[in-house]
Amino acid sequence: MPQIIALEINNRLSSNTFRILLDYLPVEKQAKIRSFRRYEDALRTLFGELLVRTSVMEMYQLPNNRIQFNSNGYGKPFLVHPEPFHFNISHSGHWVVLAIDSNPIGIDIEKIQPFDLPTAEYFFTKNEYADLIRKPSIEQLSYFYDLWTLKESYIKYIGKGLSQDLNSFSIHCDNGVFKLTSQEEASCVFFNQYDIDPDYKLSLCSLSQNPPSIVLIKSCDELIKQFSAKI
């Protein structure tokens, strides 16, 4: 059964704690995090890495230094482990979210901000755009982010990244249930959404007909304590 863990981050992490936590990551991951110009991006990436590593350590009783990740041909990371462990991370604003399952999974969170209709027409299919503009103006912003996060969660589920043509699949709402129409991939996936913050949209794409009913929300201090206790 899939799990979703959400972390509400803040900028109160001391520079010393940041350096200590960073040292527990592989050299290439450290270099990536240090390369970010914005501290917020570095912090989100660091905590995303800590989230998945803590989950692996708890599930498999593996020490941090034995955890190994690789990536597919499109850059989607996966755990090098004999048991199936699929995960996906997303972050936006002050949230970092992690989805875990024994099957492929995709998750996306986005902060709700104003948009313009030409942008939607570029990223959405004709049917998706038609559904959007049929909505009352007061509902268009919310529905835009419904579609945006649902499409992103599906792209992350299939693990093909930017190589996936946004027009190769379409998502529509049928009696309150979001469904997929795809030209290329099997369309037997399920979409779910979660309300963890009124200023954000959070969407999940998985093979599970029994998705998580809740999102487990952790604080930064709680995660650091869990990670530190396992290393």
C-alpha positions in Angstrom: 0.0 0.0 0.0 1.4 3.4 -0.9 2.6 5.8 1.7 2.8 9.6 1.6 5.0 11.6 3.9 5.0 15.4 3.9 7.6 17.7 5.6 6.9 21.3 6.3 10.3 22.9 6.1 11.6 26.2 7.4 14.8 28.3 7.2 15.7 28.0 10.9 18.3 25.2 10.2 21.6 26.4 11.4 24.6 26.4 9.0 26.4 24.0 11.2 23.5 21.5 11.2 23.1 21.9 7.5 26.8 21.0 7.0 26.6 18.0 9.3 23.5 16.6 7.6 25.1 17.2 4.2 28.1 15.2 5.1 26.0 12.0 5.4 25.1 12.2 1.7 27.1 10.8 -1.2 29.7 13.2 -2.6 27.8 13.8 -5.9 24.6 14.6 -4.0 26.5 17.0 -1.8 27.9 18.8 -4.9 24.4 19.1 -6.4 23.0 20.6 -3.2 25.9 23.1 -2.9 25.4 24.1 -6.5 22.0 25.7 -5.9 22.1 29.5 -5.8 19.0 29.7 -3.6 19.3 28.4 -0.1 15.6 27.4 -0.2 16.3 25.0 -3.1 19.3 23.5 -1.4 17.2 23.0 1.8 14.3 21.3 0.0 16.7 19.0 -1.8 18.5 18.1 1.4 15.3 17.3 3.3 14.0 15.3 0.3 17.1 13.1 0.5 16.8 12.7 4.2 13.1 11.8 3.9 13.7 8.9 1.6 16.9 7.7 3.4 15.1 7.6 6.7 12.2 5.6 5.2 14.7 3.1 3.7 16.5 2.7 7.0 13.3 2.2 8.9 11.8 -0.3 6.4 14.9 -2.4 5.7 17.1 -1.7 8.8 19.9 -0.6 6.5 22.5 1.9 7.7 22.7 5.1 5.8 26.2 4.3 4.3 24.8 1.1 2.7 21.9 2.8 0.9 22.6 3.0 -2.8 20.5 4.7 -5.5 20.7 4.5 -9.3 18.6 6.0 -12.0 16.9 4.8 -15.1 17.7 6.1 -18.6 15.5 9.1 -18.1 17.1 10.1 -14.8 14.4 8.8 -12.4 16.2 7.5 -9.3 15.5 4.1 -7.7 16.8 2.2 -4.7 19.3 -0.6 -5.4 17.7 -3.3 -3.3 16.4 -6.9 -3.9 12.9 -6.0 -2.7 10.7 -3.6 -4.8 10.9 -0.1 -3.4 9.6 2.7 -5.6 9.6 6.3 -4.5 9.1 9.8 -5.8 9.8 13.2 -4.3 8.3 16.6 -5.0 8.7 20.0 -3.4 7.3 23.4 -3.7 7.4 26.4 -1.4 7.8 25.2 2.2 6.6 21.6 1.5 8.6 18.5 0.6 6.6 15.3 -0.1 7.6 11.7 -0.5 5.5 8.9 -2.0 6.5 5.2 -1.5 5.1 2.0 -2.9 6.1 -1.5 -4.1 5.0 -0.4 -7.6 5.9 2.7 -9.7 4.4 5.9 -8.2 4.4 9.6 -8.9 3.6 12.6 -6.8 3.5 16.3 -7.3 2.9 19.3 -5.1 2.6 22.9 -6.4 2.0 26.2 -4.6 -1.1 27.9 -6.0 -0.2 31.1 -7.8 -1.9 33.2 -10.5 -1.6 31.9 -14.1 -2.7 33.1 -17.5 -4.8 31.1 -20.0 -2.2 31.1 -22.8 0.1 29.2 -20.5 -2.5 26.6 -19.9 -3.2 26.3 -23.6 0.5 25.5 -24.2 0.8 22.8 -21.5 -2.6 21.2 -21.7 -4.3 19.2 -24.4 -7.2 20.6 -26.3 -9.6 18.7 -24.2 -8.0 19.6 -21.0 -7.9 23.3 -22.0 -11.6 23.1 -23.1 -12.5 21.7 -19.7 -10.6 24.5 -18.0 -12.2 27.4 -19.8 -15.7 25.9 -19.3 -15.2 26.3 -15.6 -16.5 29.4 -13.9 -13.7 32.0 -13.6 -13.7 31.6 -9.8 -12.9 27.9 -10.2 -10.3 28.1 -13.0 -7.3 28.7 -10.8 -8.0 25.6 -8.6 -8.7 23.4 -11.6 -5.6 24.6 -13.4 -3.5 23.3 -10.5 -5.6 20.1 -10.4 -4.6 19.4 -14.0 -1.0 20.6 -13.5 -0.2 18.4 -10.5 -2.1 15.4 -11.9 -0.2 15.5 -15.2 3.1 16.0 -13.4 2.3 13.0 -11.1 1.6 10.8 -14.1 4.8 11.9 -15.9 6.8 11.1 -12.7 4.9 7.8 -12.4 6.0 6.6 -15.8 9.6 7.9 -15.2 10.3 9.4 -18.6 10.8 13.0 -17.5 10.8 15.7 -20.1 10.9 13.2 -22.9 7.2 12.5 -22.4 5.0 14.5 -24.8 2.4 16.4 -22.7 0.0 16.0 -25.6 0.3 12.2 -25.6 -2.1 11.9 -22.7 -5.1 13.8 -21.3 -6.7 13.9 -17.9 -10.4 14.7 -17.3 -12.8 14.7 -14.4 -15.7 12.3 -14.7 -18.2 12.7 -11.9 -15.6 13.9 -9.4 -13.0 11.2 -10.4 -10.0 12.1 -12.5 -9.2 9.7 -15.3 -6.5 9.2 -17.9 -6.7 8.9 -21.6 -3.3 8.0 -23.1 -2.0 7.2 -26.6 1.1 5.3 -25.4 0.9 4.0 -21.9 -1.5 1.7 -20.2 -4.2 3.9 -18.6 -5.0 1.7 -15.6 -3.7 4.2 -13.1 -5.5 5.9 -10.2 -5.3 9.5 -9.2 -5.8 10.9 -5.8 -5.5 14.3 -4.2 -4.8 15.5 -0.7 -5.4 18.7 1.2 -2.5 19.5 3.4 -2.4 23.2 2.9 -5.0 25.5 1.3 -2.3 27.3 -0.7 -1.1 24.1 -2.4 -2.3 21.3 -4.6 -1.0 17.7 -4.0 -1.7 14.9 -6.4 -0.7 11.2 -6.5 -0.6 8.7 -9.4 -0.3 5.0 -8.6 -1.5 1.5 -9.5 -3.3 1.2 -6.1 -7.0 1.1 -5.8 -6.5 1.6 -2.0 -4.4 4.7 -1.8 -3.4 6.3 1.5 -6.3 7.9 3.3 -4.0 10.4 5.0 -0.7 12.1 4.6 1.8 11.6 7.4 3.1 15.1 8.2 6.5 15.5 10.0 8.4 18.4 11.3 12.1 19.1 10.4 13.1 18.4 13.9 11.3 15.1 14.0 12.9 14.0 10.7 16.4 15.0 11.9 15.9 13.0 15.1 14.7 10.0 13.2 17.5 10.1 10.7 20.2 10.7 13.4 18.9 7.7 15.4 19.3 5.4 12.4 22.7 6.3 11.0 
